[in-house]
Amino acid sequence: MEPLEELTDELAALHRGQGVRTGDIHRLIGPALMAALQLEDPLSPVQARDYLISGLVAGIRTLPPRQATVFEFASGLKSAEPTMAARLDRAASELDRDTRTLRRWLEKANVGVAIYLMRNHGHAEVEASGHPRRDDWYIESMWVEADLRARQPVFRIQKSLFPTVGGATQLTEPISLPPHPAESLGDISVAISGGARLIEVRRSGPSLWMTQLSLPAPMRVGEIVTFGLECTLPARDWMAPMSVFTPIRPTREFRCTVHFGSPMVAKRAWILRNALPNFFGVEPMTPLAEEIDLAADVPVDVRFTNPLPGLTSGIQWAWADDAP
């Protein structure tokens, strides 16, 4: 049997039963996967699961969207049903396709992930220390809601993380604000939801504040962690006229909502998609920015799929001349 065919067959076998949620998943990693992931016995169940899922997630990112979704469901990464058939039924409902079509897509997805693992995983991902060079998690979804209807702007952030390495118990979340003389957040209110606990807020630069959070339990590979953060500013002059996100980690979806109120506090607004960062400017960050038709009391709501790391996506605006 050819190496690619052997690896593809082992990936197909992983989808059976509970998939990657199987308690003894380390026993299901065959020799081809062991070689592709550069794993050696003895390997603890936790280590095996972490390395396996990290490799799968990296491979999934190279697939076409529908194949990626089918692989996530089939493997158990995105669904907890006890059988592959049940998980594919859920995928069929989400993708509005019959399961026969999904099985064909899954066969192609298995080959695609296998090719990625053979070409890209292993030693190239490992530092001299032996520790894998990979993100501890990627962002499954992030929703930022900016409410400008009151004199004190409120930003609500809902974030779901997909851990690819287990064990993390704390997170550090950045808040970007225009340069301000205050040495502490002072009258800015920061609240955390979703079971996380706020440890501290500290200034990290002229326009960057870091919030350190404690999770209720250590991260586990493949189990999504969701939490919320709400930040209330004393006044609008504490903020720039934008609600944007510049990812430093892989991000599957970013949703941005802005409430401009009535009368509207903005005279113009535009959408930024993977723009070069130019924080706190007034004019659009890019001449390709998409103008938004504003209507009183109608929130602007935009979704971005796979925003590019290091580039900025979101909504930017110009304050109305008579904005209070």
ChimeraX attribute file (.defattr): number of C-alpha atoms within 10 A of each C-alpha:
attribute: neighborCount
match mode: 1-to-1
recipient: residues
	/A:1	6
	/A:2	7
	/A:3	12
	/A:4	15
	/A:5	15
	/A:6	16
	/A:7	26
	/A:8	22
	/A:9	17
	/A:10	19
	/A:11	25
	/A:12	19
	/A:13	15
	/A:14	21
	/A:15	23
	/A:16	17
	/A:17	19
	/A:18	21
	/A:19	26
	/A:20	23
	/A:21	21
	/A:22	17
	/A:23	12
	/A:24	13
	/A:25	17
	/A:26	19
	/A:27	10
	/A:28	16
	/A:29	19
	/A:30	16
	/A:31	14
	/A:32	20
	/A:33	21
	/A:34	18
	/A:35	16
	/A:36	22
	/A:37	22
	/A:38	14
	/A:39	17
	/A:40	10
	/A:41	7
	/A:42	7
	/A:43	11
	/A:44	10
	/A:45	13
	/A:46	18
	/A:47	14
	/A:48	23
	/A:49	26
	/A:50	20
	/A:51	19
	/A:52	23
	/A:53	19
	/A:54	23
	/A:55	24
	/A:56	23
	/A:57	21
	/A:58	18
	/A:59	21
	/A:60	22
	/A:61	15
	/A:62	14
	/A:63	19
	/A:64	13
	/A:65	11
	/A:66	15
	/A:67	21
	/A:68	23
	/A:69	21
	/A:70	27
	/A:71	31
	/A:72	23
	/A:73	25
	/A:74	33
	/A:75	28
	/A:76	25
	/A:77	23
	/A:78	18
	/A:79	20
	/A:80	18
	/A:81	19
	/A:82	15
	/A:83	17
	/A:84	21
	/A:85	16
	/A:86	16
	/A:87	24
	/A:88	26
	/A:89	18
	/A:90	18
	/A:91	24
	/A:92	19
	/A:93	11
	/A:94	11
	/A:95	14
	/A:96	10
	/A:97	12
	/A:98	13
	/A:99	18
	/A:100	11
	/A:101	10
	/A:102	23
	/A:103	17
	/A:104	12
	/A:105	18
	/A:106	24
	/A:107	17
	/A:108	18
	/A:109	27
	/A:110	24
	/A:111	19
	/A:112	19
	/A:113	25
	/A:114	28
	/A:115	18
	/A:116	19
	/A:117	21
	/A:118	17
	/A:119	11
	/A:120	16
	/A:121	20
	/A:122	17
	/A:123	14
	/A:124	10
	/A:125	15
	/A:126	14
	/A:127	11
	/A:128	8
	/A:129	7
	/A:130	9
	/A:131	9
	/A:132	17
	/A:133	13
	/A:134	15
	/A:135	12
	/A:136	19
	/A:137	23
	/A:138	19
	/A:139	22
	/A:140	19
	/A:141	19
	/A:142	23
	/A:143	19
	/A:144	23
	/A:145	21
	/A:146	24
	/A:147	19
	/A:148	20
	/A:149	17
	/A:150	14
	/A:151	13
	/A:152	16
	/A:153	19
	/A:154	23
	/A:155	19
	/A:156	19
	/A:157	19
	/A:158	18
	/A:159	19
	/A:160	18
	/A:161	21
	/A:162	23
	/A:163	25
	/A:164	26
	/A:165	23
	/A:166	19
	/A:167	13
	/A:168	15
	/A:169	13
	/A:170	18
	/A:171	15
	/A:172	15
	/A:173	12
	/A:174	15
	/A:175	14
	/A:176	18
	/A:177	17
	/A:178	16
	/A:179	14
	/A:180	13
	/A:181	7
	/A:182	9
	/A:183	9
	/A:184	12
	/A:185	15
	/A:186	9
	/A:187	10
	/A:188	14
	/A:189	12
	/A:190	18
	/A:191	13
	/A:192	17
	/A:193	14
	/A:194	14
	/A:195	13
	/A:196	21
	/A:197	16
	/A:198	18
	/A:199	12
	/A:200	12
	/A:201	18
	/A:202	14
	/A:203	16
	/A:204	13
	/A:205	10
	/A:206	14
	/A:207	14
	/A:208	14
	/A:209	19
	/A:210	17
	/A:211	18
	/A:212	16
	/A:213	20
	/A:214	17
	/A:215	18
	/A:216	12
	/A:217	13
	/A:218	13
	/A:219	22
	/A:220	18
	/A:221	25
	/A:222	23
	/A:223	16
	/A:224	19
	/A:225	21
	/A:226	19
	/A:227	18
	/A:228	18
	/A:229	20
	/A:230	17
	/A:231	17
	/A:232	17
	/A:233	20
	/A:234	17
	/A:235	16
	/A:236	17
	/A:237	13
	/A:238	15
	/A:239	17
	/A:240	19
	/A:241	21
	/A:242	23
	/A:243	20
	/A:244	21
	/A:245	24
	/A:246	17
	/A:247	18
	/A:248	12
	/A:249	15
	/A:250	17
	/A:251	22
	/A:252	17
	/A:253	16
	/A:254	23
	/A:255	20
	/A:256	22
	/A:257	20
	/A:258	22
	/A:259	21
	/A:260	25
	/A:261	17
	/A:262	13
	/A:263	13
	/A:264	20
	/A:265	21
	/A:266	20
	/A:267	14
	/A:268	15
	/A:269	22
	/A:270	22
	/A:271	25
	/A:272	26
	/A:273	20
	/A:274	21
	/A:275	21
	/A:276	14
	/A:277	16
	/A:278	13
	/A:279	16
	/A:280	17
	/A:281	14
	/A:282	14
	/A:283	13
	/A:284	21
	/A:285	20
	/A:286	15
	/A:287	9
	/A:288	12
	/A:289	17
	/A:290	14
	/A:291	15
	/A:292	14
	/A:293	9
	/A:294	16
	/A:295	13
	/A:296	12
	/A:297	13
	/A:298	13
	/A:299	16
	/A:300	20
	/A:301	14
	/A:302	15
	/A:303	15
	/A:304	19
	/A:305	11
	/A:306	17
	/A:307	23
	/A:308	19
	/A:309	15
	/A:310	15
	/A:311	17
	/A:312	21
	/A:313	27
	/A:314	26
	/A:315	27
	/A:316	27
	/A:317	22
	/A:318	18
	/A:319	20
	/A:320	13
	/A:321	9
	/A:322	10
	/A:323	12
	/A:324	10
